[in-house]
Amino acid sequence: MSLVIETRQLSKHFGKVTALDGINLQIRQGEFVAIMGASGSGKSTLMNLLTCMDTLSDGQLLLGGVDASSFDEDQRRRFRADRMGLVFQQFHLIPYLSALENVMLAQHYHSVVDEAAARAVLAQVGLEHRMDHLPRQLSGGEQQRVCIARALVNAPEILFADEPTGNLDEQNEQLVLGLLQQLHRAGHTIVMVTHNPELGAMADRVIRLQHGHLVQEEVAYAPVVA
């Protein structure tokens, strides 16, 4: 399988503080990788660099074979829109737009609006009966599934999820985790930041950070949620 992410001695400094120091990482197409670590370990900083939300200080970042190390702000924004899907702990849904309109808004930023495709991804995440509802009319789990549909609608090469169940109760957490596993089985590459060992155990591989250093990689073995 081809590499979709590779970092070479990647580092990030904030003034005199080193948030990441010499990270060497490879993620292949179709993998489900969890990035784990305590608060302050650097996992959110790493996610921001991998998603082109921030710039690295040293080293090299290759995304799908493209050297993204020296992208300017516009190049980062375009690359993110064209090739990535992002799911966050906070839903960031527009409150006065329906579920369908929130998904189609992501298409608008991609310069292609296709209502049929938006309806299809909402059906894929089990919301075919909730497309016309506003965010306030949806449960937390349903709102997060709208976010996943929004991330999927432009057919991204990589799906990034940053604490995707952090605001959910246990029942909705299991629904979202089951959906992520279904997407993985369908061939999607998923990179997930989490502090939850149960979530990390779902992944093919766990990458652990400590004080800005990659300290451990391990294969995770987990039962598949039907």
TAHU-V43441 format. One record per pair of residues at least 24 apart in sequence whose C-alpha atoms are under 10 Angstrom apart, sorted by the first residue. I is the first residue (numbers start at 1). GAP is how many residues later the second one is. Records with the same first field share a line. If there is no record, write none. Layout:
I=GAP + GAP
//
This chain:
1=26 + 27 + 28 + 29 + 30
2=25 + 26 + 27 + 28 + 62 + 63
3=24 + 25 + 26 + 27 + 28 + 59 + 60 + 61 + 62
4=24 + 25 + 26 + 27 + 58 + 59 + 60 + 61 + 62 + 153 + 154 + 185
5=24 + 45 + 56 + 57 + 58 + 59 + 60 + 61 + 153
6=44 + 54 + 55 + 56 + 57 + 58 + 59 + 60 + 61
7=43 + 52 + 53 + 54 + 55 + 56 + 60 + 62
8=50 + 51 + 52 + 53 + 54
9=49 + 50 + 51 + 52
10=36 + 39 + 46 + 47 + 48 + 49 + 50 + 51 + 59
11=34 + 35 + 38 + 44 + 45 + 46 + 47 + 48 + 49 + 201 + 202
12=30 + 33 + 34 + 37 + 42 + 43 + 44 + 45 + 46 + 47 + 200
13=43 + 44 + 45
14=43
18=24 + 39 + 193 + 194 + 195
19=24 + 25 + 26 + 27 + 192 + 193 + 194
20=25 + 26 + 36 + 37 + 38 + 189 + 190 + 191 + 192 + 193 + 194
21=36 + 37 + 38 + 190 + 191 + 192 + 193
22=36 + 37 + 38 + 190 + 191 + 192
23=36 + 37 + 186 + 189 + 190 + 191 + 192
24=35 + 36 + 37 + 189 + 190
25=36 + 182 + 189 + 192
26=36
27=36 + 37 + 162 + 163 + 164 + 178
28=36 + 161 + 162
29=35 + 128 + 129 + 158 + 159 + 160 + 161
30=127 + 128 + 153 + 154 + 155 + 156 + 157 + 158 + 159 + 160 + 174
31=127 + 153 + 154 + 156 + 157 + 158 + 159 + 160 + 172 + 173 + 174
32=126 + 127 + 148 + 149 + 151 + 152 + 153 + 155 + 156 + 157 + 158 + 159 + 160 + 168 + 170 + 171 + 172 + 173 + 174 + 188
33=127 + 156 + 157 + 158 + 159 + 160 + 167 + 168 + 169 + 170 + 171 + 172 + 173 + 174 + 184 + 186 + 187
34=127 + 128 + 156 + 157 + 158 + 159 + 160 + 161 + 162 + 163 + 165 + 166 + 167 + 168 + 169 + 170 + 171 + 172 + 173 + 174 + 183 + 184 + 186
35=127 + 156 + 157 + 158 + 159 + 160 + 165 + 168 + 170 + 171 + 172 + 173 + 174 + 179 + 182
36=156 + 157 + 158 + 159 + 160 + 161 + 163 + 164 + 170 + 171 + 172 + 173 + 174 + 178 + 180
37=156 + 157 + 158 + 159 + 160 + 170 + 171 + 172 + 173 + 174 + 175 + 177 + 178
38=156 + 157 + 158 + 170 + 171 + 172 + 173
39=156 + 170 + 171 + 172
40=169 + 170 + 171 + 172
41=167 + 168 + 169 + 170 + 171 + 172 + 173
42=166 + 167 + 168 + 169 + 170 + 171 + 172
43=119 + 149 + 150 + 151 + 152 + 164 + 165 + 166 + 167 + 168 + 169 + 170 + 171
44=118 + 119 + 149 + 150
45=167
46=147 + 163 + 166
47=113 + 114 + 115 + 144 + 145 + 146
48=114
50=30 + 34 + 110 + 141
51=25 + 26 + 28 + 29 + 32 + 33 + 34 + 35 + 107 + 108 + 109
52=24 + 25 + 26 + 27 + 28 + 32
53=24 + 27
63=94 + 95
64=93 + 94
78=31 + 32
80=30 + 76 + 78
81=25 + 26 + 28 + 29 + 30 + 70 + 73 + 75
82=27 + 28 + 29 + 72 + 73 + 74 + 75
83=71 + 72 + 73 + 74 + 75 + 76
84=67 + 68 + 70 + 71 + 72 + 73 + 74 + 75 + 76
85=62 + 63 + 64 + 65 + 66 + 67 + 68 + 69 + 70 + 71 + 72 + 73 + 74 + 75 + 76 + 105
86=61 + 62 + 64 + 65 + 66 + 70 + 72 + 73 + 74 + 75 + 76 + 78 + 105
87=57 + 58 + 59 + 60 + 61 + 62 + 63 + 64 + 65 + 72 + 73 + 74 + 75 + 76 + 77 + 78 + 105
88=56 + 59 + 60 + 72 + 73 + 74 + 75 + 76 + 77 + 78 + 79 + 104 + 105
89=55 + 58 + 72 + 73 + 74 + 75 + 76 + 77 + 78 + 79
90=53 + 54 + 57 + 72 + 73 + 74 + 75 + 76 + 77
91=44 + 49 + 52 + 53 + 54 + 55 + 56 + 57 + 73 + 76
92=43 + 51 + 52 + 55
93=41 + 42 + 43 + 50 + 51 + 53 + 54 + 57
94=40 + 41
95=39 + 40 + 41 + 42
96=37 + 38 + 39 + 40
97=35 + 36 + 37 + 38
98=32 + 33 + 34 + 35 + 36 + 37 + 38 + 39 + 48
99=28 + 29 + 31 + 32 + 33 + 34 + 35 + 36 + 38 + 39 + 43 + 44 + 46 + 47 + 48 + 50 + 51
100=27 + 28 + 30 + 31 + 32 + 33 + 34 + 46 + 49 + 50
101=30 + 31 + 32 + 33 + 49
102=29 + 32 + 33 + 44 + 45 + 47 + 48
103=28 + 43 + 44 + 45 + 46 + 47 + 48 + 49 + 50 + 51
104=45 + 46 + 49 + 50
105=45
106=43 + 44 + 45 + 46 + 47 + 48
107=43 + 44 + 46 + 47
109=45
110=43 + 44
112=42
113=40 + 41
114=39 + 40
117=35 + 36 + 37 + 38
118=31 + 32 + 34 + 35 + 36
119=30 + 34
120=29 + 33
121=24 + 25 + 27 + 28 + 29 + 30 + 31 + 32 + 33 + 34
122=24 + 25 + 26 + 27 + 28 + 30 + 31
123=26
124=24 + 25 + 28 + 55 + 58 + 59
125=24 + 27 + 50 + 51 + 54 + 55 + 57 + 58
126=53
139=29 + 33
140=25 + 27 + 28 + 29 + 32 + 33
141=24 + 26 + 27 + 28 + 29 + 30 + 31 + 32 + 33 + 34 + 35
142=30 + 33 + 34
143=25
144=24 + 28 + 29 + 31 + 32
145=27 + 30 + 31 + 34 + 35
148=28 + 31 + 32
152=31 + 36
155=33
156=32 + 33
157=31 + 32 + 33
158=30 + 31 + 32 + 33
159=24 + 25 + 29 + 30 + 31 + 32 + 33
160=29 + 30 + 31 + 32 + 33
161=29 + 30 + 31 + 32 + 33
162=29 + 30 + 31 + 32
163=29 + 30 + 31 + 32 + 33 + 36
164=28 + 29 + 30 + 35
165=29 + 31 + 34
166=28 + 29 + 30
173=26
174=25 + 51
175=50
177=25 + 48
178=24 + 46 + 47 + 48
179=46 + 47
180=45
181=43 + 44 + 45
182=42 + 43 + 44
185=39
198=24
//
